[in-house]
Amino acid sequence: MKKVEAIIRKSKYGAVKEALHSVGVNFFSYWDVTGIGNEKEGHVYRGVTYSTSDIQRRYVSIVVNDNFEEATVKAILNSAGTGEVGDGKIFVSDVIESYRIRTGEKGGDTLK
């Protein structure tokens, strides 16, 4: 099993969610996060632009069976990108085991 984590633009979340559903990824978690990166966002308040290095993003966490890793990553890459600095990052790591709390079942079938 693999854990796919992505930090994406908030404005791209809807497109990413649709892309993930289209490849069969129907369960994932997400959080609104703030980070510091290479992109600098400016905020306008009453006609005055304030520059800040704190950038609002959405963090998406997905655990998939090994055979879904490539489709999951491609779905995120194709739907989250704008070609601009600040599009985000994707991280993939191994998941050793998964358990379904209700039944005590373990392994890849718990992701269905």
TAGI-V594851 format. One line per field, one symbol per residue. phi: phi as a letter, one per 40 degrees, with the letter a starting at -180 (. if undefined). Layout:
phi: ???
This chain:
phi: .bbbbbbbcdccddccdccccccgcbbababcbbabaccbbbbbbfgbcbcaccbcabbbbbbbcdccdcccccccdcbccbgbchchabbbbcbcabbccdbgcbhccccc
